[in-house]
């Protein structure tokens, strides 16, 4: 017997709107649902994760999830929540992106299972590419009135007086194309539910309308809230852009740090949405957090769970180790254990100076390293003074004036970390 999916996502704060009768429909037996994913990049970012988590909960409740990669719709661009038209992609790029997304999705959804509810990945380009324009406007377009389409919020916003740009005919037809996806999955796979963000409600209900008018059937709609941050800034964005699931785009260290740095209010909300911890576990963590907020119990557990889920336990261990390098008692060996990308992420924004690799191989004296050759400290005299006061470290280990930096000190064969006191860092880059 399927467990109650609606009840599960409700207490997690993942339910925004649901069509009447959906809960009863899901409790009547195994059903199929889909979430659309935009394939404009070869990686998901954390903005996609809510939809993916919905599909995972759906599968855990005994139902069958479909992840729909919007190859055709990716060639058009969804106007929902956007003020301008997007760039369009060619087929080769879309196929590459689709394969990369399936790999990432398989960390969450079980595509391999022999059970009836194994996940399936579909691409709407496969059924739209041979659909001629005349066939589409005859077989699909005639069933939906322009009045119906104009009443949708996504269309209204783009046609309002405040909108800087109008809306192209291509974008206007987007809801028909997405609606047809739902009809196609309903007819071919008996898929009766579409899920998405709250800004998708209009597009989803166009699909239920097509199912009613063309197939004489019943489709259901469910949306989750758009994730926000308590301080009003955009969820999933940093100064460097999106937080990606691909380790080459966003390192596991930066990924871990993003979740670790969430506010108390957001951490309590996110831990329900982005982990599979039970209600009891989350309540216990929230209580523990309230007793000692400075320990950041919620943030640490959230960052741990989601980093392991998206990356791996090893990546989490490395991210924690890297985090401790700035704040904890770490050693030269810890520093040398970091890969180059993580090292540069940890010390992003720290001043750097280039020194000749030959100088280091021959042995670089501390006065040269601190002042004469780098300018980290203002003068040779200041360098001597700081060394006498025992406030200088090389790769996290205290040194005196007689210390010589050699090739053995190089991190990743290229970097040396200098430090004055606790917080003043400087990176030597050997070239």
C-alpha positions in Angstrom: 0.0 0.0 0.0 1.3 3.4 -0.9 2.1 5.8 2.0 0.5 9.2 2.1 2.6 11.4 -0.1 0.5 14.5 0.4 0.8 14.2 4.2 4.6 13.8 3.9 5.2 16.8 1.8 2.7 18.9 3.8 4.6 18.7 7.1 7.8 19.4 5.2 6.5 22.7 3.9 6.6 21.5 0.3 3.0 21.9 -0.6 1.7 25.2 -2.1 -1.4 24.3 -4.0 -3.1 21.0 -5.0 -6.1 20.2 -7.1 -9.1 18.8 -5.2 -9.2 15.0 -5.2 -5.4 14.5 -5.7 -4.8 13.0 -2.3 -7.6 10.5 -2.7 -6.4 9.7 -6.2 -2.9 8.9 -4.9 -4.2 6.8 -2.1 -6.2 4.6 -4.5 -3.1 2.8 -5.7 0.2 3.4 -7.5 0.1 6.5 -9.8 2.5 8.2 -12.1 3.6 11.9 -11.9 6.2 14.1 -13.6 8.2 17.1 -13.0 9.7 19.1 -15.9 13.4 20.1 -15.8 14.9 22.7 -18.0 18.0 21.4 -19.8 19.7 24.7 -20.6 22.9 23.5 -18.7 24.6 20.2 -18.2 24.1 20.3 -14.5 21.2 20.8 -12.1 21.6 23.6 -9.6 20.0 23.7 -6.1 17.0 25.6 -7.5 16.0 22.3 -9.2 16.3 20.3 -6.0 12.8 20.9 -4.7 11.2 19.3 -7.7 13.7 16.5 -7.6 12.9 15.9 -3.9 9.2 15.9 -4.7 9.8 13.1 -7.2 11.9 11.2 -4.6 9.2 11.4 -2.0 6.7 10.3 -4.6 8.8 7.2 -5.4 9.4 6.5 -1.7 5.6 6.6 -1.3 5.3 3.7 -3.8 4.4 5.8 -6.9 6.2 6.1 -10.3 8.2 9.2 -11.0 8.9 10.6 -14.5 11.6 13.2 -14.9 10.9 15.2 -18.0 13.8 16.9 -19.6 12.3 19.8 -21.6 14.3 19.5 -24.8 11.6 21.0 -26.9 10.5 23.6 -24.3 14.2 24.4 -23.7 14.3 25.5 -27.4 11.4 27.9 -26.7 11.8 29.3 -23.2 9.2 29.4 -20.4 7.9 32.9 -19.7 6.9 32.1 -16.1 8.8 34.4 -13.7 11.0 35.8 -16.4 11.1 39.3 -17.8 13.0 38.4 -21.1 13.3 35.6 -23.6 16.0 33.1 -23.2 18.7 31.8 -25.5 17.7 28.8 -27.5 19.8 25.6 -27.7 20.7 23.2 -30.6 19.9 19.5 -30.4 23.5 18.2 -29.8 23.8 20.5 -26.7 20.4 19.4 -25.5 21.3 15.7 -25.8 24.6 16.2 -23.9 22.7 18.1 -21.2 20.1 15.4 -20.9 22.7 12.7 -20.3 24.5 14.7 -17.7 21.2 15.5 -15.9 20.2 11.8 -15.8 23.5 11.0 -14.1 22.8 13.5 -11.4 19.1 12.5 -11.0 20.1 8.9 -10.5 21.6 10.0 -7.1 18.0 10.7 -6.0 15.7 8.6 -8.1 15.9 4.8 -8.7 16.0 4.3 -12.5 17.4 0.8 -12.2 14.8 -0.9 -10.0 12.9 -3.9 -11.2 9.8 -2.7 -9.3 6.8 -1.2 -11.2 7.6 2.2 -9.8 11.2 2.6 -11.3 11.8 6.1 -12.3 11.8 7.0 -16.0 13.6 9.9 -17.8 11.8 11.3 -20.9 12.5 14.2 -23.2 9.7 16.1 -24.8 11.9 16.8 -27.9 11.3 13.1 -28.8 7.6 13.6 -29.3 7.6 17.2 -30.4 10.3 17.1 -33.1 8.1 15.5 -35.8 5.0 17.3 -34.8 4.3 19.8 -37.7 3.1 23.3 -36.9 -0.2 22.7 -38.8 -0.9 19.4 -37.0 -0.2 21.1 -33.6 -2.5 24.1 -34.1 -5.2 21.8 -35.5 -4.9 18.9 -32.9 -4.0 20.9 -29.8 -4.4 24.6 -30.4 -8.1 24.5 -31.3 -9.0 23.0 -27.9 -7.8 26.0 -25.8 -9.1 29.5 -26.3 -7.0 32.6 -26.4 -9.1 34.0 -23.5 -8.1 31.0 -21.4 -4.4 31.5 -22.2 -4.5 35.3 -21.6 -6.0 34.7 -18.1 -2.8 33.0 -16.9 -0.6 35.0 -14.5 2.6 34.2 -16.5 1.1 35.8 -19.6 -0.6 38.7 -17.7 2.7 39.7 -16.1 4.5 39.8 -19.4 1.8 41.8 -21.1 1.3 44.3 -18.2 2.3 47.9 -18.5 5.3 47.3 -16.2 6.9 44.7 -18.4 9.9 46.1 -20.3 9.5 43.7 -23.2 6.4 42.2 -24.8 6.0 38.5 -25.3 6.7 36.7 -28.5 4.2 34.3 -30.1 6.8 31.5 -29.4 6.6 32.2 -25.6 2.8 32.6 -25.7 2.5 29.1 -27.1 4.7 27.7 -24.3 1.8 26.7 -22.1 0.2 24.8 -25.0 3.4 22.8 -25.5 3.8 22.1 -21.8 0.1 21.2 -21.7 0.6 18.8 -24.6 3.5 17.1 -22.7 1.0 16.3 -19.9 -1.5 15.0 -22.4 1.1 12.9 -24.1 2.4 11.3 -20.8 -1.2 10.7 -19.8 -2.0 8.9 -23.0 1.3 6.9 -23.3 2.2 6.3 -19.7 -1.1 6.8 -17.7 0.7 9.7 -16.0 -2.1 11.5 -14.1 -0.2 14.2 -12.0 2.1 17.0 -12.9 4.1 18.7 -10.1 6.2 21.9 -10.2 6.9 25.2 -8.6 4.0 27.5 -7.7 4.8 29.7 -10.8 3.9 26.7 -13.0 0.3 26.4 -11.8 -1.1 28.0 -15.0 0.9 25.8 -17.3 0.0 22.6 -15.4 -3.7 23.4 -15.4 -3.6 24.0 -19.1 -2.4 20.3 -19.3 -5.3 19.1 -17.1 -7.7 21.0 -19.4 -6.2 19.3 -22.5 -6.5 15.9 -20.9 -10.2 16.7 -20.1 -11.0 18.1 -23.5 -9.0 15.8 -25.8 -8.7 12.5 -23.9 -11.9 12.8 -21.8 -9.7 12.0 -18.8 -8.8 13.5 -15.4 -5.4 15.0 -14.7 -4.2 16.5 -11.4 -1.9 19.4 -10.4 0.3 20.0 -7.4 2.8 22.8 -6.8 5.4 23.5 -4.2 6.3 26.9 -2.8 9.1 28.8 -4.5 12.0 28.7 -2.1 13.0 32.0 -0.5 15.5 33.2 2.0 14.5 35.0 5.2 16.6 38.0 4.3 14.9 38.5 1.0 17.9 37.6 -1.2 17.5 34.9 -3.8 17.8 31.3 -2.8 20.6 29.3 -4.5 22.5 32.3 -5.7 25.8 33.7 -4.5 28.0 36.5 -5.9 29.6 33.8 -8.1 26.2 32.8 -9.5 24.3 29.5 -9.1 25.1 26.8 -6.6 25.5 23.8 -9.0 25.4 20.0 -8.2 28.3 19.4 -10.6 31.6 19.4 -8.5 33.4 21.1 -11.4 31.1 24.0 -11.4 30.7 24.4 -7.6 33.2 22.6 -5.5 31.9 20.3 -2.7 33.6 22.7 -0.2 31.7 25.8 -1.6 28.5 23.6 -1.7 28.9 22.6 1.9 29.7 26.2 2.9 26.5 27.5 1.3 24.3 25.3 3.5 26.5 25.9 6.6 26.0 29.6 6.2 22.2 29.6 6.1 20.4 31.6 8.8 18.7 29.8 11.7 15.3 30.5 10.3 16.2 29.2 6.8 18.0 26.1 8.2 14.9 25.0 10.1 12.9 25.3 6.9 15.5 23.8 4.5 16.3 20.7 6.7 12.7 19.6 6.1 12.8 20.2 2.4 16.3 19.1 1.4 16.9 16.0 3.6 15.1 12.8 4.3 15.4 13.0 8.1 12.2 12.1 9.9 9.9 14.5 11.6 11.1 13.3 15.0 14.8 13.7 14.1 14.2 17.2 12.8 12.2 18.2 15.9 14.9 16.9 18.2 17.6 18.8 16.2 15.5 22.0 16.3 15.2 21.7 20.1 18.9 21.1 20.5 19.6 24.1 18.2 17.4 26.4 20.2 19.3 25.5 23.4 22.6 26.5 21.9 22.2 28.4 18.6 25.9 29.3 18.4 26.8 25.6 17.9 24.7 25.7 14.6 23.5 22.2 15.0 20.8 22.6 12.3 23.1 24.1 9.8 25.8 21.4 10.3 23.3 18.6 10.0 21.7 20.1 6.9 25.1 20.7 5.2 26.2 17.2 6.1 23.0 15.4 4.8 22.8 17.3 1.5 26.6 17.2 0.7 26.7 13.4 1.1 23.5 13.1 -1.0 24.7 15.2 -3.8 28.4 14.4 -3.6 29.8 11.7 -1.3 31.0 11.0 2.3 34.6 11.6 1.2 33.6 15.0 -0.3 31.9 15.9 3.0 35.0 14.9 5.0 37.2 17.0 2.8 34.8 20.0 3.0 34.8 19.8 6.8 38.6 19.5 6.9 38.9 22.5 4.5 36.4 24.5 6.7 38.5 23.8 9.8 41.6 25.1 8.1 40.4 28.7 8.4 38.9 28.3 11.9 40.3 25.3 13.6 43.7 23.8 14.6 44.8 22.3 11.4 48.3 21.2 10.3 50.5 21.4 7.3 49.5 17.9 6.4 45.8 18.9 6.3 46.6 21.8 4.0 48.6 19.5 1.7 45.7 17.1 1.6 43.5 19.7 -0.2 43.2 19.5 -4.0 44.0 22.8 -5.8 40.4 23.8 -6.5 39.5 23.4 -2.8 42.6 25.2 -1.7 41.8 28.2 -3.9 38.2 28.2 -2.8 39.2 28.2 0.9 41.6 31.1 0.4 39.5 33.0 -2.2 40.1 36.7 -1.9 43.4 36.2 0.1 46.2 38.5 -1.2 48.7 36.6 -3.4 52.2 37.3 -4.7 54.1 35.4 -7.4 57.6 34.2 -6.6 60.0 32.3 -8.9 59.8 28.6 -8.4 63.7 28.6 -8.7 63.9 30.9 -5.6 61.9 28.3 -3.6 63.8 25.3 -4.9 67.0 27.1 -3.9 65.5 28.1 -0.5 63.6 31.3 0.2 64.5 33.1 3.5 61.7 34.4 5.7 62.5 38.1 5.3 62.3 37.6 1.5 59.0 35.7 1.8 57.4 38.2 4.1 58.6 41.5 2.7 61.4 41.9 0.2 60.0 39.6 -2.5 56.3 39.7 -1.7 55.2 42.8 0.1 53.0 40.8 2.5 54.5 43.0 5.3 55.5 46.6 4.9 59.3 46.3 5.5 62.1 43.9 6.4 62.1 45.4 9.9 58.4 44.6 10.4 59.1 41.1 9.2 61.9 40.6 11.7 59.7 42.0 14.5 56.8 39.7 13.7 59.1 36.7 13.5 60.6 37.6 17.0 57.1 37.8 18.4 56.4 34.2 17.2 53.3 35.4 15.1 54.3 34.1 11.7 53.3 30.7 10.3 54.2 28.8 7.1 51.5 26.3 6.1 49.9 26.7 9.6 53.1 25.9 11.5 55.0 28.6 13.5 58.4 29.5 12.2 61.4 31.7 13.3 63.6 33.9 11.3 66.1 31.1 10.5 63.4 29.1 8.7 63.8 28.6 4.9 60.9 27.9 2.5 61.8 25.0 0.1 60.0 22.9 -2.5 58.9 20.6 0.4 56.6 23.4 1.6 54.7 23.6 -1.7 51.0 22.7 -1.6 49.9 21.1 -4.9 53.5 21.8 -6.1 52.6 25.5 -6.4 51.4 27.3 -3.2 52.7 28.3 0.2 50.4 29.7 2.8 51.8 32.5 5.0 50.0 33.7 8.1 50.5 36.5 10.6 48.5 36.1 13.8 45.2 34.3 13.5 43.5 36.0 10.6 46.0 37.6 8.2 46.7 35.1 5.4 48.9 35.5 2.3 49.5 33.0 -0.5 52.8 32.6 -2.4 52.3 31.3 -5.9 55.4 29.6 -7.4 55.9 30.2 -11.1 
